[in-house]
Amino acid sequence: MTELERANPRTPARRSRGRLVDEVTQLWVRATGRKVDPREAPWLVGPVGDVLGVGASFFDEWAAQHGLRILPPEDSPGLLTRFTALAGPGFDPQVVSPAIAAFYERTTAWELRIVPRWRGLFRPLGWLISRLFSRRLAQLNLPLSSSDVDGGVRSRIVALVDPDSGERRHTGWVRTSGGTGLPLFVGDYGTAIIPGCADPCVRVVFPLPHGNAVIALRPVAQGEGFALVSDGKRFGDPGFYFTVQRPDGLAVRYVRTMKERLEIRTDGDGLRAEHRFAVFGLEFLRLEYTITRKPPTAAA
């Protein structure tokens, strides 16, 4: 039995219905999105998921399929190799607290705990999305309640490099529930230059069947704190993009109504973060993070 089958066992009929939902979503992207040449928009290119789903072993399998080498954990501890890679005309990383930079450069040295706070009637909608998509695909599992993440969040960085040149191709961040072991988020993290932002953005790619979700977030300094914001208005701006593979390129749908804001600040020896999600201007979910340093032996 595969990891995805163990995480979410289903009858063939239910799996068939799930794939139908995926196909309808992909048809919507192809019908309403725009055709994009990947060579002209490399920031929209990223790992693509299998029809069966994604799961915690996605980047291990991607490396094997594409002839990439996985770096040892001690050589790939962070989401960004350098926090200063975000420097641009509108953002100076030097003003941000060194502790926040340390989190991005040595992510595995920190422990994460999440408290989800859904707004009103959005929680049943979150439950429906979880049942239709997230649990089945083992991807983008927004926790519905604190019980989903009672055991904290296990965090693993998987850095994939070209075996000949050593060039880093992907930095996977795999987050699983410490209590259930189920995948929460499986994303490829890095920086990218996009047409609608003067500063380098943090780019996250979440693999999905036959495509992915690409989120571009612009960096903002808040005193010594830090924020990542997707607040664009048009294609090419920071924001949320669905992509689907086509024989002649990509079909891309920019979801202008979807916004995110992640704010991080220092809190004693640790960090606090709030990740807000909104649609049509209405906040539907806030994830509150407590981020603490692991003991030296655990972080090694």
ChimeraX commands (.cxc) that place a marker at each C-alpha (Angstrom):
marker #1 position 0.00,0.00,0.00 radius 0.5
marker #1 position 1.36,3.44,-0.94 radius 0.5
marker #1 position 1.82,6.36,1.44 radius 0.5
marker #1 position -1.21,8.10,-0.07 radius 0.5
marker #1 position -3.39,5.01,0.33 radius 0.5
marker #1 position -2.31,4.60,3.97 radius 0.5
marker #1 position -2.99,8.26,4.69 radius 0.5
marker #1 position -6.41,8.25,3.06 radius 0.5
marker #1 position -7.82,4.83,2.13 radius 0.5
marker #1 position -10.73,5.00,-0.31 radius 0.5
marker #1 position -12.82,2.71,-2.43 radius 0.5
marker #1 position -12.22,2.81,-6.21 radius 0.5
marker #1 position -15.57,4.59,-6.66 radius 0.5
marker #1 position -14.64,7.38,-4.25 radius 0.5
marker #1 position -11.22,7.77,-5.86 radius 0.5
marker #1 position -12.94,8.04,-9.23 radius 0.5
marker #1 position -15.23,10.81,-7.94 radius 0.5
marker #1 position -12.23,12.61,-6.53 radius 0.5
marker #1 position -10.45,12.54,-9.86 radius 0.5
marker #1 position -13.59,13.91,-11.51 radius 0.5
marker #1 position -13.41,16.91,-9.15 radius 0.5
marker #1 position -9.76,17.39,-10.16 radius 0.5
marker #1 position -10.63,17.24,-13.85 radius 0.5
marker #1 position -13.39,19.83,-13.45 radius 0.5
marker #1 position -10.96,22.16,-11.65 radius 0.5
marker #1 position -8.35,21.70,-14.38 radius 0.5
marker #1 position -10.97,22.35,-17.06 radius 0.5
marker #1 position -11.88,25.62,-15.30 radius 0.5
marker #1 position -8.23,26.71,-15.33 radius 0.5
marker #1 position -7.85,25.84,-19.02 radius 0.5
marker #1 position -11.11,27.57,-19.95 radius 0.5
marker #1 position -10.72,30.77,-17.92 radius 0.5
marker #1 position -6.94,31.12,-17.59 radius 0.5
marker #1 position -4.37,32.30,-20.08 radius 0.5
marker #1 position -1.94,30.32,-22.17 radius 0.5
marker #1 position 1.65,30.88,-21.00 radius 0.5
marker #1 position 4.97,29.90,-22.54 radius 0.5
marker #1 position 7.05,28.57,-19.61 radius 0.5
marker #1 position 10.22,29.97,-21.20 radius 0.5
marker #1 position 8.77,33.48,-20.88 radius 0.5
marker #1 position 7.48,33.05,-17.32 radius 0.5
marker #1 position 9.92,30.79,-15.42 radius 0.5
marker #1 position 8.47,32.00,-12.13 radius 0.5
marker #1 position 5.31,30.00,-12.93 radius 0.5
marker #1 position 7.20,26.75,-13.51 radius 0.5
marker #1 position 7.52,24.23,-10.70 radius 0.5
marker #1 position 7.04,20.62,-9.62 radius 0.5
marker #1 position 3.86,18.92,-10.81 radius 0.5
marker #1 position 1.87,16.37,-8.81 radius 0.5
marker #1 position 0.61,12.93,-9.75 radius 0.5
marker #1 position -3.07,12.16,-10.33 radius 0.5
marker #1 position -3.05,10.06,-7.14 radius 0.5
marker #1 position -1.89,12.98,-5.00 radius 0.5
marker #1 position 1.24,14.43,-3.44 radius 0.5
marker #1 position 2.20,13.26,0.05 radius 0.5
marker #1 position 5.20,13.65,2.34 radius 0.5
marker #1 position 7.57,11.68,0.10 radius 0.5
marker #1 position 6.88,13.83,-2.97 radius 0.5
marker #1 position 10.33,15.44,-3.22 radius 0.5
marker #1 position 12.14,12.14,-2.69 radius 0.5
marker #1 position 10.19,10.71,-5.63 radius 0.5
marker #1 position 10.68,13.87,-7.73 radius 0.5
marker #1 position 14.45,13.63,-7.22 radius 0.5
marker #1 position 14.48,10.00,-8.37 radius 0.5
marker #1 position 12.34,10.76,-11.42 radius 0.5
marker #1 position 14.43,13.74,-12.55 radius 0.5
marker #1 position 17.93,12.56,-11.71 radius 0.5
marker #1 position 18.48,15.06,-8.90 radius 0.5
marker #1 position 20.51,14.57,-5.73 radius 0.5
marker #1 position 19.10,15.18,-2.26 radius 0.5
marker #1 position 21.46,17.07,0.03 radius 0.5
marker #1 position 22.11,15.72,3.54 radius 0.5
marker #1 position 19.94,17.48,6.16 radius 0.5
marker #1 position 22.94,19.30,7.64 radius 0.5
marker #1 position 23.65,20.89,4.25 radius 0.5
marker #1 position 20.09,22.08,3.64 radius 0.5
marker #1 position 18.64,23.46,6.88 radius 0.5
marker #1 position 16.61,26.42,5.60 radius 0.5
marker #1 position 13.92,27.65,3.22 radius 0.5
marker #1 position 16.34,30.25,1.87 radius 0.5
marker #1 position 20.10,29.85,1.53 radius 0.5
marker #1 position 20.41,33.59,2.27 radius 0.5
marker #1 position 17.73,35.88,3.67 radius 0.5
marker #1 position 19.52,38.75,1.91 radius 0.5
marker #1 position 18.38,37.24,-1.41 radius 0.5
marker #1 position 15.17,39.23,-0.84 radius 0.5
marker #1 position 16.99,42.58,-0.99 radius 0.5
marker #1 position 15.54,45.05,-3.47 radius 0.5
marker #1 position 14.70,48.73,-3.98 radius 0.5
marker #1 position 11.72,48.50,-1.63 radius 0.5
marker #1 position 12.99,46.01,0.94 radius 0.5
marker #1 position 16.13,46.02,3.07 radius 0.5
marker #1 position 16.58,42.66,4.83 radius 0.5
marker #1 position 19.21,44.17,7.15 radius 0.5
marker #1 position 16.51,45.99,9.16 radius 0.5
marker #1 position 14.71,42.73,9.99 radius 0.5
marker #1 position 15.52,40.97,13.27 radius 0.5
marker #1 position 18.38,38.47,12.90 radius 0.5
marker #1 position 16.18,35.87,14.60 radius 0.5
marker #1 position 13.69,36.04,11.72 radius 0.5
marker #1 position 16.49,35.74,9.17 radius 0.5
marker #1 position 17.81,32.75,11.15 radius 0.5
marker #1 position 14.42,31.05,10.89 radius 0.5
marker #1 position 14.44,31.29,7.10 radius 0.5
marker #1 position 18.07,30.20,6.82 radius 0.5
marker #1 position 17.91,27.39,9.42 radius 0.5
marker #1 position 14.25,26.39,9.44 radius 0.5
marker #1 position 14.85,22.88,10.77 radius 0.5
marker #1 position 16.39,24.35,13.94 radius 0.5
marker #1 position 12.95,25.61,15.01 radius 0.5
marker #1 position 9.78,23.95,16.30 radius 0.5
marker #1 position 6.36,25.06,15.11 radius 0.5
marker #1 position 2.96,24.91,16.77 radius 0.5
marker #1 position -0.24,26.10,15.08 radius 0.5
marker #1 position -3.60,27.30,16.36 radius 0.5
marker #1 position -6.16,27.64,13.52 radius 0.5
marker #1 position -8.94,30.21,13.84 radius 0.5
marker #1 position -11.68,29.88,11.22 radius 0.5
marker #1 position -14.23,32.64,10.76 radius 0.5
marker #1 position -17.92,31.74,11.07 radius 0.5
marker #1 position -19.42,29.85,8.16 radius 0.5
marker #1 position -16.05,29.49,6.45 radius 0.5
marker #1 position -15.20,26.54,8.69 radius 0.5
marker #1 position -17.80,24.22,7.08 radius 0.5
marker #1 position -16.45,25.33,3.71 radius 0.5
marker #1 position -12.96,24.41,4.90 radius 0.5
marker #1 position -14.28,20.99,5.94 radius 0.5
marker #1 position -15.80,20.48,2.48 radius 0.5
marker #1 position -12.58,21.45,0.69 radius 0.5
marker #1 position -10.66,19.13,3.00 radius 0.5
marker #1 position -12.91,16.22,2.08 radius 0.5
marker #1 position -13.00,16.96,-1.65 radius 0.5
marker #1 position -9.34,17.82,-2.17 radius 0.5
marker #1 position -6.85,18.10,0.68 radius 0.5
marker #1 position -7.15,14.77,2.49 radius 0.5
marker #1 position -7.35,12.82,-0.76 radius 0.5
marker #1 position -4.35,14.59,-2.32 radius 0.5
marker #1 position -2.33,14.73,0.94 radius 0.5
marker #1 position -1.67,18.39,0.18 radius 0.5
marker #1 position -2.78,21.84,1.42 radius 0.5
marker #1 position -4.40,20.39,4.52 radius 0.5
marker #1 position -5.42,23.54,6.36 radius 0.5
marker #1 position -6.09,22.38,9.94 radius 0.5
marker #1 position -9.75,22.64,10.86 radius 0.5
marker #1 position -9.17,22.67,14.62 radius 0.5
marker #1 position -6.35,22.57,17.15 radius 0.5
marker #1 position -6.89,18.82,17.54 radius 0.5
marker #1 position -5.55,18.35,13.98 radius 0.5
marker #1 position -2.16,19.65,15.11 radius 0.5
marker #1 position -2.12,18.75,18.81 radius 0.5
marker #1 position 1.29,17.13,18.45 radius 0.5
marker #1 position 2.80,20.21,16.84 radius 0.5
marker #1 position 4.15,20.34,13.30 radius 0.5
marker #1 position 7.01,18.21,12.06 radius 0.5
marker #1 position 9.15,20.10,9.60 radius 0.5
marker #1 position 11.52,18.64,7.01 radius 0.5
marker #1 position 13.60,20.48,4.41 radius 0.5
marker #1 position 14.43,18.52,1.24 radius 0.5
marker #1 position 17.00,20.28,-0.97 radius 0.5
marker #1 position 17.37,18.91,-4.51 radius 0.5
marker #1 position 20.46,19.79,-6.54 radius 0.5
marker #1 position 21.87,19.02,-9.98 radius 0.5
marker #1 position 24.31,16.13,-9.43 radius 0.5
marker #1 position 26.88,17.60,-11.84 radius 0.5
marker #1 position 26.82,21.35,-11.19 radius 0.5
marker #1 position 25.56,21.30,-7.60 radius 0.5
marker #1 position 23.01,23.99,-8.51 radius 0.5
marker #1 position 20.00,23.94,-6.22 radius 0.5
marker #1 position 16.84,23.19,-8.19 radius 0.5
marker #1 position 14.24,22.84,-5.45 radius 0.5
marker #1 position 13.88,23.42,-1.72 radius 0.5
marker #1 position 11.00,21.34,-0.47 radius 0.5
marker #1 position 9.39,22.12,2.88 radius 0.5
marker #1 position 7.31,19.18,4.07 radius 0.5
marker #1 position 5.12,19.84,7.09 radius 0.5
marker #1 position 3.21,16.99,8.71 radius 0.5
marker #1 position 1.00,16.76,11.78 radius 0.5
marker #1 position 3.02,15.67,14.78 radius 0.5
marker #1 position -0.03,13.87,16.15 radius 0.5
marker #1 position -1.43,12.07,13.09 radius 0.5
marker #1 position 1.59,12.04,10.78 radius 0.5
marker #1 position -0.62,13.21,7.90 radius 0.5
marker #1 position 0.85,15.73,5.43 radius 0.5
marker #1 position -0.26,19.34,5.94 radius 0.5
marker #1 position 1.71,21.31,3.35 radius 0.5
marker #1 position 4.21,20.08,0.74 radius 0.5
marker #1 position 5.76,23.06,-1.04 radius 0.5
marker #1 position 8.79,24.14,-3.06 radius 0.5
marker #1 position 10.24,27.37,-1.61 radius 0.5
marker #1 position 12.59,29.94,-3.08 radius 0.5
marker #1 position 12.82,33.46,-4.46 radius 0.5
marker #1 position 11.68,34.75,-7.84 radius 0.5
marker #1 position 11.54,37.95,-9.84 radius 0.5
marker #1 position 8.01,38.52,-11.13 radius 0.5
marker #1 position 6.78,41.22,-13.54 radius 0.5
marker #1 position 4.59,43.09,-11.05 radius 0.5
marker #1 position 7.03,43.55,-8.17 radius 0.5
marker #1 position 10.31,45.47,-8.03 radius 0.5
marker #1 position 11.65,43.34,-5.17 radius 0.5
marker #1 position 12.43,39.62,-5.24 radius 0.5
marker #1 position 9.43,37.68,-3.93 radius 0.5
marker #1 position 9.19,34.52,-1.91 radius 0.5
marker #1 position 7.71,31.98,-4.30 radius 0.5
marker #1 position 5.97,28.84,-3.08 radius 0.5
marker #1 position 4.87,26.04,-5.42 radius 0.5
marker #1 position 2.40,23.47,-4.13 radius 0.5
marker #1 position 2.30,20.46,-6.51 radius 0.5
marker #1 position -1.17,19.34,-7.59 radius 0.5
marker #1 position -2.38,16.75,-10.13 radius 0.5
marker #1 position -1.27,17.84,-13.63 radius 0.5
marker #1 position -0.19,21.24,-12.32 radius 0.5
marker #1 position 0.38,23.27,-9.19 radius 0.5
marker #1 position -0.57,26.29,-7.14 radius 0.5
marker #1 position 2.03,29.08,-7.28 radius 0.5
marker #1 position 1.98,31.78,-4.62 radius 0.5
marker #1 position 4.19,34.86,-4.95 radius 0.5
marker #1 position 4.57,36.98,-1.80 radius 0.5
marker #1 position 6.36,40.31,-1.63 radius 0.5
marker #1 position 8.55,41.05,1.42 radius 0.5
marker #1 position 7.72,43.95,3.74 radius 0.5
marker #1 position 9.73,45.23,6.72 radius 0.5
marker #1 position 7.68,46.07,9.84 radius 0.5
marker #1 position 10.14,47.64,12.24 radius 0.5
marker #1 position 12.31,44.63,13.11 radius 0.5
marker #1 position 9.45,42.36,12.08 radius 0.5
marker #1 position 8.71,40.91,8.67 radius 0.5
marker #1 position 5.69,40.29,6.48 radius 0.5
marker #1 position 5.02,38.43,3.25 radius 0.5
marker #1 position 2.05,39.76,1.31 radius 0.5
marker #1 position 0.11,38.66,-1.77 radius 0.5
marker #1 position -1.94,41.73,-2.58 radius 0.5
marker #1 position -1.75,42.06,-6.36 radius 0.5
marker #1 position -4.47,43.24,-8.70 radius 0.5
marker #1 position -3.47,41.83,-12.08 radius 0.5
marker #1 position -1.62,38.98,-13.74 radius 0.5
marker #1 position 2.08,39.21,-12.94 radius 0.5
marker #1 position 1.52,40.76,-9.49 radius 0.5
marker #1 position 2.09,38.98,-6.17 radius 0.5
marker #1 position -0.75,36.56,-5.58 radius 0.5
marker #1 position -2.21,33.12,-6.11 radius 0.5
marker #1 position -1.92,31.30,-9.44 radius 0.5
marker #1 position -3.34,27.93,-10.51 radius 0.5
marker #1 position -1.38,26.27,-13.31 radius 0.5
marker #1 position -2.25,23.22,-15.41 radius 0.5
marker #1 position 0.06,21.49,-17.87 radius 0.5
marker #1 position -0.76,21.73,-21.58 radius 0.5
marker #1 position 0.96,20.03,-24.52 radius 0.5
marker #1 position 2.08,23.47,-25.72 radius 0.5
marker #1 position 2.85,25.11,-22.37 radius 0.5
marker #1 position 0.81,26.13,-19.34 radius 0.5
marker #1 position -2.73,27.24,-18.65 radius 0.5
marker #1 position -2.60,29.75,-15.78 radius 0.5
marker #1 position -5.44,31.27,-13.80 radius 0.5
marker #1 position -4.66,34.24,-11.56 radius 0.5
marker #1 position -7.05,34.15,-8.58 radius 0.5
marker #1 position -7.18,37.87,-7.85 radius 0.5
marker #1 position -9.74,37.51,-5.06 radius 0.5
marker #1 position -7.45,35.31,-2.94 radius 0.5
marker #1 position -5.10,37.22,-0.61 radius 0.5
marker #1 position -2.58,36.20,2.05 radius 0.5
marker #1 position -0.56,38.04,4.66 radius 0.5
marker #1 position 2.04,36.37,6.87 radius 0.5
marker #1 position 3.46,38.52,9.70 radius 0.5
marker #1 position 6.40,37.39,11.84 radius 0.5
marker #1 position 7.75,39.14,14.93 radius 0.5
marker #1 position 10.14,38.30,17.75 radius 0.5
marker #1 position 8.72,37.05,21.03 radius 0.5
marker #1 position 11.33,36.67,23.75 radius 0.5
marker #1 position 13.75,33.97,22.60 radius 0.5
marker #1 position 11.31,32.77,19.94 radius 0.5
marker #1 position 9.01,34.05,17.23 radius 0.5
marker #1 position 5.29,34.56,16.72 radius 0.5
marker #1 position 3.55,34.55,13.37 radius 0.5
marker #1 position 0.06,35.17,12.05 radius 0.5
marker #1 position -0.91,33.90,8.62 radius 0.5
marker #1 position -4.15,35.45,7.37 radius 0.5
marker #1 position -6.17,34.20,4.40 radius 0.5
marker #1 position -8.92,36.24,2.75 radius 0.5
marker #1 position -11.22,35.88,-0.24 radius 0.5
marker #1 position -13.28,38.71,-1.75 radius 0.5
marker #1 position -11.89,40.92,1.02 radius 0.5
marker #1 position -13.21,38.67,3.82 radius 0.5
marker #1 position -10.76,36.98,6.16 radius 0.5
marker #1 position -11.74,33.33,6.43 radius 0.5
marker #1 position -8.80,31.84,8.35 radius 0.5
marker #1 position -5.97,32.92,10.61 radius 0.5
marker #1 position -3.18,30.52,11.52 radius 0.5
marker #1 position -1.32,31.54,14.69 radius 0.5
marker #1 position 2.21,30.13,14.93 radius 0.5
marker #1 position 4.42,29.80,17.98 radius 0.5
marker #1 position 7.99,29.22,16.78 radius 0.5
marker #1 position 10.69,28.19,19.26 radius 0.5
marker #1 position 14.31,27.11,18.89 radius 0.5
marker #1 position 14.97,23.40,19.26 radius 0.5
marker #1 position 17.56,22.26,21.81 radius 0.5
marker #1 position 20.98,22.09,20.10 radius 0.5
marker #1 position 21.00,18.28,19.98 radius 0.5
marker #1 position 17.53,18.15,18.39 radius 0.5
marker #1 position 18.40,20.80,15.80 radius 0.5
marker #1 position 21.60,19.08,14.71 radius 0.5
marker link #1:1,2 radius 0.2
marker link #1:2,3 radius 0.2
marker link #1:3,4 radius 0.2
marker link #1:4,5 radius 0.2
marker link #1:5,6 radius 0.2
marker link #1:6,7 radius 0.2
marker link #1:7,8 radius 0.2
marker link #1:8,9 radius 0.2
marker link #1:9,10 radius 0.2
marker link #1:10,11 radius 0.2
marker link #1:11,12 radius 0.2
marker link #1:12,13 radius 0.2
marker link #1:13,14 radius 0.2
marker link #1:14,15 radius 0.2
marker link #1:15,16 radius 0.2
marker link #1:16,17 radius 0.2
marker link #1:17,18 radius 0.2
marker link #1:18,19 radius 0.2
marker link #1:19,20 radius 0.2
marker link #1:20,21 radius 0.2
marker link #1:21,22 radius 0.2
marker link #1:22,23 radius 0.2
marker link #1:23,24 radius 0.2
marker link #1:24,25 radius 0.2
marker link #1:25,26 radius 0.2
marker link #1:26,27 radius 0.2
marker link #1:27,28 radius 0.2
marker link #1:28,29 radius 0.2
marker link #1:29,30 radius 0.2
marker link #1:30,31 radius 0.2
marker link #1:31,32 radius 0.2
marker link #1:32,33 radius 0.2
marker link #1:33,34 radius 0.2
marker link #1:34,35 radius 0.2
marker link #1:35,36 radius 0.2
marker link #1:36,37 radius 0.2
marker link #1:37,38 radius 0.2
marker link #1:38,39 radius 0.2
marker link #1:39,40 radius 0.2
marker link #1:40,41 radius 0.2
marker link #1:41,42 radius 0.2
marker link #1:42,43 radius 0.2
marker link #1:43,44 radius 0.2
marker link #1:44,45 radius 0.2
marker link #1:45,46 radius 0.2
marker link #1:46,47 radius 0.2
marker link #1:47,48 radius 0.2
marker link #1:48,49 radius 0.2
marker link #1:49,50 radius 0.2
marker link #1:50,51 radius 0.2
marker link #1:51,52 radius 0.2
marker link #1:52,53 radius 0.2
marker link #1:53,54 radius 0.2
marker link #1:54,55 radius 0.2
marker link #1:55,56 radius 0.2
marker link #1:56,57 radius 0.2
marker link #1:57,58 radius 0.2
marker link #1:58,59 radius 0.2
marker link #1:59,60 radius 0.2
marker link #1:60,61 radius 0.2
marker link #1:61,62 radius 0.2
marker link #1:62,63 radius 0.2
marker link #1:63,64 radius 0.2
marker link #1:64,65 radius 0.2
marker link #1:65,66 radius 0.2
marker link #1:66,67 radius 0.2
marker link #1:67,68 radius 0.2
marker link #1:68,69 radius 0.2
marker link #1:69,70 radius 0.2
marker link #1:70,71 radius 0.2
marker link #1:71,72 radius 0.2
marker link #1:72,73 radius 0.2
marker link #1:73,74 radius 0.2
marker link #1:74,75 radius 0.2
marker link #1:75,76 radius 0.2
marker link #1:76,77 radius 0.2
marker link #1:77,78 radius 0.2
marker link #1:78,79 radius 0.2
marker link #1:79,80 radius 0.2
marker link #1:80,81 radius 0.2
marker link #1:81,82 radius 0.2
marker link #1:82,83 radius 0.2
marker link #1:83,84 radius 0.2
marker link #1:84,85 radius 0.2
marker link #1:85,86 radius 0.2
marker link #1:86,87 radius 0.2
marker link #1:87,88 radius 0.2
marker link #1:88,89 radius 0.2
marker link #1:89,90 radius 0.2
marker link #1:90,91 radius 0.2
marker link #1:91,92 radius 0.2
marker link #1:92,93 radius 0.2
marker link #1:93,94 radius 0.2
marker link #1:94,95 radius 0.2
marker link #1:95,96 radius 0.2
marker link #1:96,97 radius 0.2
marker link #1:97,98 radius 0.2
marker link #1:98,99 radius 0.2
marker link #1:99,100 radius 0.2
marker link #1:100,101 radius 0.2
marker link #1:101,102 radius 0.2
marker link #1:102,103 radius 0.2
marker link #1:103,104 radius 0.2
marker link #1:104,105 radius 0.2
marker link #1:105,106 radius 0.2
marker link #1:106,107 radius 0.2
marker link #1:107,108 radius 0.2
marker link #1:108,109 radius 0.2
marker link #1:109,110 radius 0.2
marker link #1:110,111 radius 0.2
marker link #1:111,112 radius 0.2
marker link #1:112,113 radius 0.2
marker link #1:113,114 radius 0.2
marker link #1:114,115 radius 0.2
marker link #1:115,116 radius 0.2
marker link #1:116,117 radius 0.2
marker link #1:117,118 radius 0.2
marker link #1:118,119 radius 0.2
marker link #1:119,120 radius 0.2
marker link #1:120,121 radius 0.2
marker link #1:121,122 radius 0.2
marker link #1:122,123 radius 0.2
marker link #1:123,124 radius 0.2
marker link #1:124,125 radius 0.2
marker link #1:125,126 radius 0.2
marker link #1:126,127 radius 0.2
marker link #1:127,128 radius 0.2
marker link #1:128,129 radius 0.2
marker link #1:129,130 radius 0.2
marker link #1:130,131 radius 0.2
marker link #1:131,132 radius 0.2
marker link #1:132,133 radius 0.2
marker link #1:133,134 radius 0.2
marker link #1:134,135 radius 0.2
marker link #1:135,136 radius 0.2
marker link #1:136,137 radius 0.2
marker link #1:137,138 radius 0.2
marker link #1:138,139 radius 0.2
marker link #1:139,140 radius 0.2
marker link #1:140,141 radius 0.2
marker link #1:141,142 radius 0.2
marker link #1:142,143 radius 0.2
marker link #1:143,144 radius 0.2
marker link #1:144,145 radius 0.2
marker link #1:145,146 radius 0.2
marker link #1:146,147 radius 0.2
marker link #1:147,148 radius 0.2
marker link #1:148,149 radius 0.2
marker link #1:149,150 radius 0.2
marker link #1:150,151 radius 0.2
marker link #1:151,152 radius 0.2
marker link #1:152,153 radius 0.2
marker link #1:153,154 radius 0.2
marker link #1:154,155 radius 0.2
marker link #1:155,156 radius 0.2
marker link #1:156,157 radius 0.2
marker link #1:157,158 radius 0.2
marker link #1:158,159 radius 0.2
marker link #1:159,160 radius 0.2
marker link #1:160,161 radius 0.2
marker link #1:161,162 radius 0.2
marker link #1:162,163 radius 0.2
marker link #1:163,164 radius 0.2
marker link #1:164,165 radius 0.2
marker link #1:165,166 radius 0.2
marker link #1:166,167 radius 0.2
marker link #1:167,168 radius 0.2
marker link #1:168,169 radius 0.2
marker link #1:169,170 radius 0.2
marker link #1:170,171 radius 0.2
marker link #1:171,172 radius 0.2
marker link #1:172,173 radius 0.2
marker link #1:173,174 radius 0.2
marker link #1:174,175 radius 0.2
marker link #1:175,176 radius 0.2
marker link #1:176,177 radius 0.2
marker link #1:177,178 radius 0.2
marker link #1:178,179 radius 0.2
marker link #1:179,180 radius 0.2
marker link #1:180,181 radius 0.2
marker link #1:181,182 radius 0.2
marker link #1:182,183 radius 0.2
marker link #1:183,184 radius 0.2
marker link #1:184,185 radius 0.2
marker link #1:185,186 radius 0.2
marker link #1:186,187 radius 0.2
marker link #1:187,188 radius 0.2
marker link #1:188,189 radius 0.2
marker link #1:189,190 radius 0.2
marker link #1:190,191 radius 0.2
marker link #1:191,192 radius 0.2
marker link #1:192,193 radius 0.2
marker link #1:193,194 radius 0.2
marker link #1:194,195 radius 0.2
marker link #1:195,196 radius 0.2
marker link #1:196,197 radius 0.2
marker link #1:197,198 radius 0.2
marker link #1:198,199 radius 0.2
marker link #1:199,200 radius 0.2
marker link #1:200,201 radius 0.2
marker link #1:201,202 radius 0.2
marker link #1:202,203 radius 0.2
marker link #1:203,204 radius 0.2
marker link #1:204,205 radius 0.2
marker link #1:205,206 radius 0.2
marker link #1:206,207 radius 0.2
marker link #1:207,208 radius 0.2
marker link #1:208,209 radius 0.2
marker link #1:209,210 radius 0.2
marker link #1:210,211 radius 0.2
marker link #1:211,212 radius 0.2
marker link #1:212,213 radius 0.2
marker link #1:213,214 radius 0.2
marker link #1:214,215 radius 0.2
marker link #1:215,216 radius 0.2
marker link #1:216,217 radius 0.2
marker link #1:217,218 radius 0.2
marker link #1:218,219 radius 0.2
marker link #1:219,220 radius 0.2
marker link #1:220,221 radius 0.2
marker link #1:221,222 radius 0.2
marker link #1:222,223 radius 0.2
marker link #1:223,224 radius 0.2
marker link #1:224,225 radius 0.2
marker link #1:225,226 radius 0.2
marker link #1:226,227 radius 0.2
marker link #1:227,228 radius 0.2
marker link #1:228,229 radius 0.2
marker link #1:229,230 radius 0.2
marker link #1:230,231 radius 0.2
marker link #1:231,232 radius 0.2
marker link #1:232,233 radius 0.2
marker link #1:233,234 radius 0.2
marker link #1:234,235 radius 0.2
marker link #1:235,236 radius 0.2
marker link #1:236,237 radius 0.2
marker link #1:237,238 radius 0.2
marker link #1:238,239 radius 0.2
marker link #1:239,240 radius 0.2
marker link #1:240,241 radius 0.2
marker link #1:241,242 radius 0.2
marker link #1:242,243 radius 0.2
marker link #1:243,244 radius 0.2
marker link #1:244,245 radius 0.2
marker link #1:245,246 radius 0.2
marker link #1:246,247 radius 0.2
marker link #1:247,248 radius 0.2
marker link #1:248,249 radius 0.2
marker link #1:249,250 radius 0.2
marker link #1:250,251 radius 0.2
marker link #1:251,252 radius 0.2
marker link #1:252,253 radius 0.2
marker link #1:253,254 radius 0.2
marker link #1:254,255 radius 0.2
marker link #1:255,256 radius 0.2
marker link #1:256,257 radius 0.2
marker link #1:257,258 radius 0.2
marker link #1:258,259 radius 0.2
marker link #1:259,260 radius 0.2
marker link #1:260,261 radius 0.2
marker link #1:261,262 radius 0.2
marker link #1:262,263 radius 0.2
marker link #1:263,264 radius 0.2
marker link #1:264,265 radius 0.2
marker link #1:265,266 radius 0.2
marker link #1:266,267 radius 0.2
marker link #1:267,268 radius 0.2
marker link #1:268,269 radius 0.2
marker link #1:269,270 radius 0.2
marker link #1:270,271 radius 0.2
marker link #1:271,272 radius 0.2
marker link #1:272,273 radius 0.2
marker link #1:273,274 radius 0.2
marker link #1:274,275 radius 0.2
marker link #1:275,276 radius 0.2
marker link #1:276,277 radius 0.2
marker link #1:277,278 radius 0.2
marker link #1:278,279 radius 0.2
marker link #1:279,280 radius 0.2
marker link #1:280,281 radius 0.2
marker link #1:281,282 radius 0.2
marker link #1:282,283 radius 0.2
marker link #1:283,284 radius 0.2
marker link #1:284,285 radius 0.2
marker link #1:285,286 radius 0.2
marker link #1:286,287 radius 0.2
marker link #1:287,288 radius 0.2
marker link #1:288,289 radius 0.2
marker link #1:289,290 radius 0.2
marker link #1:290,291 radius 0.2
marker link #1:291,292 radius 0.2
marker link #1:292,293 radius 0.2
marker link #1:293,294 radius 0.2
marker link #1:294,295 radius 0.2
marker link #1:295,296 radius 0.2
marker link #1:296,297 radius 0.2
marker link #1:297,298 radius 0.2
marker link #1:298,299 radius 0.2
marker link #1:299,300 radius 0.2
view
